[in-house]
Amino acid sequence: MKQKISFVGILLGLISAPLALADQLNMRRGVTDISGQVYDLHMTILWICIAMGVVVFGVMFWSIIHHRRSAGHEAAQFHGSTKLELTWTIVPTLILVAMAIPATQTLIAMYDTGGEDMTVEVRGYQWKWQYKYLDDDYNNTFGFFSTLATPQDEIRNQSNKGEHYLLEVDNALRIPTNRKVRFLITAEDVIHAWWVPDFGIKRDAIPGMLNELWTIVEEPGVYRGQCTELCGKDHGFMPVVVEVLEEAEFDAWYAQEMANESIRQEALSKTFTHEELMAQGEEVYGTFCASCHQPNGQGLPPVFPSLVGTTVVTGPRDEHIKLVIDGVNGSAMQAFGKQLDAAQLGAVVHYERHAWGNNAGDITQPRDVLELSGQ
């Protein structure tokens, strides 16, 4: 009896191992209705192709084996068969039509972005994502950037890789369960692509264009994706992380963020002390500037120049502000005027002019940035 049970266990193991491997190599079903439709369509087409392959190659190999010359067969001499030609034209056409019907239905559902409950703008930058929540008239909005949170030690192989290596961010996009969320996809600099495999959605982010996506997620959780367009040397460093919250939890978070946005808008007219500017500037610098110019400001010359004692940080303040707002064409220096608000821009400029032994002796307030940017 024990031998029989053992044999059955071994047999099940031999069967389940290939199935488990096949499941790893296959598409994932995902957590949305659209991702389920895409998976079912994929499996349907796959089995149709397998059946066609079995029939075609089966007939071919049977003919080769049973009509070989060594068995005494001679090649037939004929010029064609109208019935056969019609058959192998009509049958594949009918198969293609049968495949096209469910494929078209799925595509129509994927592009049906109407009737949304909320809209989120997704804008790609080298190499981060900006998410902006838009209301019905697009007046009351708030947003934030989502950047890679994997420690540099892991990236440089100086420590063990974490569970979500290169798939973790500082600020995840948050959406509610059971609501239709419409995404407006675009980019600021080069072509990116926003992809969340568990949602079954992916769309190119193209500068100057708006592409649309939508999803309804029923299960709360954290879902991860990536930029799937080769967008530059750090293409692999801009993951997508979406945190799906229960509706009540999302509403509470959204209300708090709107309140924070009101406070942020008020800060644009506020006068800050040197200490406040240095504290906020250090935070902004660490998020947006340190990866290029290094935490100590020394940079990586000649591509990323030093900010310690250079003419940029010791020269005219307004030129420094314009440089941060507009960037430098043809260089790695991005234009941060659309990425940061006036309070953040003023703080980071002030920090760069007074950190690492620099002492420009001036103060940069949000209103100074607003005046130079024409706002």
Legacy VTK file of the C-alpha trace (Angstrom):
# vtk DataFile Version 3.0
C-alpha trace
ASCII
DATASET POLYDATA
POINTS 375 float
0.000 0.000 0.000
2.839 2.375 0.893
4.567 1.587 -2.397
1.364 2.370 -4.302
0.938 5.714 -2.482
4.594 6.560 -3.120
4.234 5.740 -6.812
1.138 7.950 -7.077
3.001 10.803 -5.341
5.948 10.505 -7.717
3.607 10.419 -10.715
1.756 13.526 -9.542
5.088 15.263 -8.984
6.256 14.415 -12.493
3.003 15.782 -13.918
2.779 18.909 -11.764
6.385 20.035 -12.285
6.006 20.749 -16.039
2.602 22.344 -15.417
4.095 24.652 -12.774
6.912 25.607 -15.147
4.440 26.247 -17.957
2.393 28.461 -15.623
5.503 30.525 -14.825
6.246 31.016 -18.519
2.646 31.806 -19.446
0.779 35.106 -19.205
-0.663 35.923 -15.802
-4.444 36.120 -15.504
-4.324 39.349 -13.516
-6.923 40.843 -11.198
-9.237 42.781 -13.532
-11.972 41.750 -15.915
-9.949 43.029 -18.877
-6.845 41.091 -17.854
-9.037 37.983 -17.554
-10.454 38.552 -21.033
-6.959 39.011 -22.452
-5.782 35.807 -20.762
-8.765 33.803 -22.018
-8.271 35.183 -25.540
-4.579 34.288 -25.381
-5.329 30.713 -24.284
-8.060 30.306 -26.925
-5.775 31.442 -29.750
-2.915 29.349 -28.344
-4.974 26.137 -28.376
-6.292 26.897 -31.869
-2.706 27.321 -33.074
-1.667 24.100 -31.325
-4.557 22.194 -32.926
-3.665 23.605 -36.349
-0.029 22.669 -35.838
-0.919 19.134 -34.804
-3.148 18.659 -37.865
-0.774 20.240 -40.397
2.426 18.640 -39.125
0.617 15.366 -38.449
-0.524 15.139 -42.066
2.888 16.204 -43.304
4.876 13.660 -41.279
2.337 10.885 -41.996
2.683 11.596 -45.717
6.485 11.670 -45.523
6.634 8.353 -43.656
3.964 6.413 -45.554
4.769 7.705 -49.031
8.539 7.569 -48.898
10.519 6.339 -51.897
12.087 3.475 -49.936
8.617 1.965 -49.517
8.182 1.852 -53.282
6.148 5.029 -53.792
6.783 7.378 -56.683
6.033 11.090 -56.775
2.679 11.868 -58.362
2.640 14.148 -61.392
-0.248 16.641 -61.410
-0.853 20.326 -62.069
-3.236 21.132 -59.209
-6.591 20.509 -57.590
-9.224 23.233 -57.558
-11.106 21.612 -54.681
-7.958 21.315 -52.575
-6.928 24.906 -53.247
-10.385 26.173 -52.341
-10.317 24.094 -49.169
-6.978 25.402 -47.920
-8.101 28.952 -48.696
-11.612 28.853 -47.208
-10.793 26.869 -44.048
-7.960 29.206 -42.840
-10.169 32.204 -43.651
-12.960 30.828 -41.474
-10.462 30.116 -38.689
-9.138 33.693 -38.849
-12.678 35.094 -38.718
-13.452 32.890 -35.703
-10.307 34.212 -34.004
-11.002 37.828 -34.952
-14.460 37.962 -33.345
-13.364 37.502 -29.673
-10.190 39.537 -30.313
-12.258 42.489 -31.594
-14.644 42.258 -28.652
-11.725 42.367 -26.209
-10.092 45.320 -27.982
-13.358 47.271 -27.953
-13.663 46.675 -24.200
-10.035 47.716 -23.624
-10.543 51.058 -25.395
-13.894 51.880 -23.760
-12.674 54.637 -21.427
-16.050 56.365 -21.005
-18.110 56.449 -17.821
-15.086 56.856 -15.555
-15.402 57.627 -11.841
-12.057 59.447 -11.674
-9.198 60.509 -13.953
-5.458 60.311 -13.349
-2.846 61.893 -15.600
0.312 59.780 -15.937
3.342 61.667 -17.269
6.685 60.011 -17.921
10.027 61.697 -17.263
13.583 60.422 -17.454
13.375 58.477 -15.161
10.297 58.810 -13.004
6.523 59.036 -13.232
4.316 61.978 -12.341
0.749 61.250 -11.243
-1.870 63.977 -11.158
-5.436 63.470 -9.922
-7.916 65.468 -11.992
-11.457 66.419 -11.051
-14.357 66.874 -13.481
-13.335 70.353 -14.648
-9.586 69.757 -14.106
-9.358 72.766 -11.773
-8.831 71.192 -8.373
-5.894 68.862 -8.862
-2.973 67.530 -6.921
-0.146 65.247 -7.863
3.260 63.897 -7.016
6.278 62.163 -8.498
7.018 58.475 -8.108
10.716 57.591 -8.217
12.733 54.431 -7.688
13.265 53.582 -4.002
15.703 50.668 -4.366
18.869 51.555 -2.384
21.989 52.342 -4.386
23.867 49.643 -2.440
21.629 46.995 -4.031
21.957 48.498 -7.496
25.764 48.552 -7.192
25.831 44.968 -5.853
27.185 46.120 -2.491
24.367 44.389 -0.593
21.821 41.633 -1.155
18.893 42.347 -3.472
15.545 43.021 -1.790
12.291 41.229 -2.515
11.115 43.976 -4.882
14.451 44.928 -6.405
13.944 47.757 -8.959
10.161 47.448 -8.449
9.742 49.748 -5.432
9.037 53.483 -5.318
8.878 56.278 -2.785
5.305 57.301 -3.701
2.921 54.727 -5.137
-0.094 55.677 -7.233
-3.228 55.078 -5.162
-6.633 54.211 -6.627
-9.849 52.847 -5.061
-11.433 49.449 -5.526
-14.614 48.983 -7.596
-14.348 52.339 -9.390
-13.527 52.929 -13.027
-10.253 54.844 -13.212
-9.322 56.519 -16.482
-5.640 57.172 -17.154
-4.340 59.878 -19.486
-0.873 58.753 -20.572
1.768 61.168 -21.906
5.452 62.047 -21.528
7.544 65.169 -21.092
10.823 64.256 -22.785
11.095 60.938 -24.666
8.774 58.007 -25.348
7.991 55.879 -22.287
5.380 53.157 -21.764
3.179 52.643 -18.685
2.445 48.982 -17.954
0.770 47.115 -15.080
0.554 43.406 -16.049
-1.949 42.469 -13.319
-4.378 45.030 -14.771
-3.883 43.845 -18.349
-3.145 47.405 -19.508
-0.194 49.031 -21.264
0.095 52.185 -23.333
2.914 54.264 -24.813
3.606 57.648 -23.209
4.469 59.980 -26.107
5.434 63.666 -25.736
2.712 65.929 -27.095
0.087 63.161 -27.224
-2.520 61.788 -24.826
-3.249 58.069 -24.829
-6.028 56.592 -22.696
-6.358 53.555 -20.459
-8.838 52.414 -17.857
-9.189 49.819 -15.150
-11.515 48.587 -12.416
-9.791 46.634 -9.658
-11.889 44.677 -7.206
-9.165 43.388 -4.877
-7.070 45.771 -2.729
-3.334 45.242 -2.851
-0.051 46.451 -4.330
0.494 45.829 -8.036
3.802 46.412 -9.794
4.841 47.147 -13.361
7.553 48.917 -15.346
8.296 51.292 -18.166
8.394 49.030 -21.222
9.896 51.471 -23.730
13.666 51.848 -23.991
13.815 55.466 -22.809
17.486 55.946 -21.942
20.340 54.599 -19.871
18.243 54.373 -16.677
15.232 52.834 -18.419
15.182 49.972 -15.901
15.001 52.416 -12.985
11.425 53.734 -13.422
9.040 51.115 -12.041
5.274 51.480 -11.744
3.651 50.723 -8.380
-0.124 51.007 -7.881
-1.643 50.618 -4.431
-5.348 49.762 -4.575
-7.217 50.824 -1.421
-10.683 50.068 -0.136
-13.063 52.846 -1.165
-13.459 54.346 2.304
-9.708 54.253 2.919
-9.015 55.886 -0.430
-11.587 58.646 0.175
-9.961 59.486 3.517
-6.490 59.561 1.920
-7.756 61.694 -0.974
-9.350 64.230 1.375
-6.111 64.514 3.339
-4.096 65.041 0.154
-6.462 67.789 -0.985
-6.009 69.482 2.381
-2.233 69.183 2.004
-2.517 70.706 -1.473
-4.292 73.722 -0.013
-1.480 74.132 2.507
1.095 73.803 -0.301
-0.630 76.512 -2.334
-0.584 78.807 0.685
3.144 78.167 1.051
3.790 79.809 -2.308
3.093 83.217 -0.765
4.878 82.511 2.506
8.259 83.909 3.602
10.551 81.167 4.937
13.516 81.390 7.271
16.994 80.212 6.296
16.582 77.081 8.437
13.218 76.200 6.878
14.585 76.637 3.366
17.624 74.480 4.148
15.495 71.681 5.614
13.065 71.607 2.695
15.836 72.158 0.147
17.826 69.208 1.463
14.774 66.967 1.058
14.117 68.148 -2.507
17.807 67.863 -3.412
17.979 64.316 -2.069
14.969 63.268 -4.165
15.649 65.025 -7.471
19.301 66.084 -7.623
21.510 63.795 -5.526
21.555 60.917 -8.020
23.457 63.108 -10.502
25.254 65.725 -8.417
25.822 63.302 -5.512
24.720 63.846 -1.887
27.938 65.773 -1.157
27.462 68.089 -4.154
30.719 66.954 -5.781
28.947 65.600 -8.889
30.534 63.285 -11.430
32.443 65.618 -13.792
32.328 66.269 -16.672
28.777 64.927 -17.158
27.435 66.046 -13.765
29.397 69.106 -12.597
30.222 69.848 -8.988
28.076 72.310 -7.043
30.739 73.082 -4.474
32.198 76.570 -4.872
31.341 76.789 -8.589
30.124 79.869 -10.455
26.603 78.434 -10.677
26.048 78.469 -6.924
28.178 81.512 -6.110
27.127 83.666 -9.071
23.911 85.651 -9.649
20.959 84.016 -7.914
18.494 84.673 -10.734
20.730 82.852 -13.230
20.849 79.898 -10.853
17.057 79.856 -10.572
16.605 80.030 -14.374
19.054 77.175 -14.816
17.036 74.931 -12.489
13.732 75.967 -14.080
14.769 75.637 -17.740
17.549 73.043 -17.599
20.370 72.927 -20.149
19.624 71.827 -23.701
21.837 69.028 -24.964
22.907 67.992 -21.477
21.695 65.715 -18.703
20.415 68.742 -16.756
16.622 68.484 -16.802
14.162 71.359 -16.720
12.534 71.215 -13.284
10.112 74.104 -13.843
7.251 71.675 -14.577
8.319 69.092 -12.034
8.592 71.208 -8.880
6.500 74.042 -7.507
7.873 77.479 -6.650
8.356 76.610 -2.970
10.392 73.501 -3.816
12.426 75.305 -6.476
13.223 78.193 -4.148
14.214 75.824 -1.340
16.527 73.653 -3.458
18.254 76.690 -4.985
18.749 78.162 -1.523
20.094 74.832 -0.255
22.601 74.496 -3.107
23.862 78.041 -2.497
24.421 77.442 1.236
25.350 73.748 1.594
28.770 71.992 1.528
30.584 75.149 2.577
28.906 77.401 0.005
27.826 80.760 1.390
26.140 82.904 -1.249
24.686 85.152 1.437
21.247 85.507 -0.152
17.793 84.004 0.418
15.544 82.513 -2.271
11.830 82.663 -1.564
8.957 81.129 -3.607
7.926 84.585 -4.848
11.390 85.033 -6.394
10.832 81.891 -8.449
7.295 82.962 -9.426
8.583 86.311 -10.708
11.265 84.700 -12.893
8.923 82.030 -14.232
6.260 84.589 -15.142
3.578 83.040 -12.931
LINES 1 376
375 0 1 2 3 4 5 6 7 8 9 10 11 12 13 14 15 16 17 18 19 20 21 22 23 24 25 26 27 28 29 30 31 32 33 34 35 36 37 38 39 40 41 42 43 44 45 46 47 48 49 50 51 52 53 54 55 56 57 58 59 60 61 62 63 64 65 66 67 68 69 70 71 72 73 74 75 76 77 78 79 80 81 82 83 84 85 86 87 88 89 90 91 92 93 94 95 96 97 98 99 100 101 102 103 104 105 106 107 108 109 110 111 112 113 114 115 116 117 118 119 120 121 122 123 124 125 126 127 128 129 130 131 132 133 134 135 136 137 138 139 140 141 142 143 144 145 146 147 148 149 150 151 152 153 154 155 156 157 158 159 160 161 162 163 164 165 166 167 168 169 170 171 172 173 174 175 176 177 178 179 180 181 182 183 184 185 186 187 188 189 190 191 192 193 194 195 196 197 198 199 200 201 202 203 204 205 206 207 208 209 210 211 212 213 214 215 216 217 218 219 220 221 222 223 224 225 226 227 228 229 230 231 232 233 234 235 236 237 238 239 240 241 242 243 244 245 246 247 248 249 250 251 252 253 254 255 256 257 258 259 260 261 262 263 264 265 266 267 268 269 270 271 272 273 274 275 276 277 278 279 280 281 282 283 284 285 286 287 288 289 290 291 292 293 294 295 296 297 298 299 300 301 302 303 304 305 306 307 308 309 310 311 312 313 314 315 316 317 318 319 320 321 322 323 324 325 326 327 328 329 330 331 332 333 334 335 336 337 338 339 340 341 342 343 344 345 346 347 348 349 350 351 352 353 354 355 356 357 358 359 360 361 362 363 364 365 366 367 368 369 370 371 372 373 374
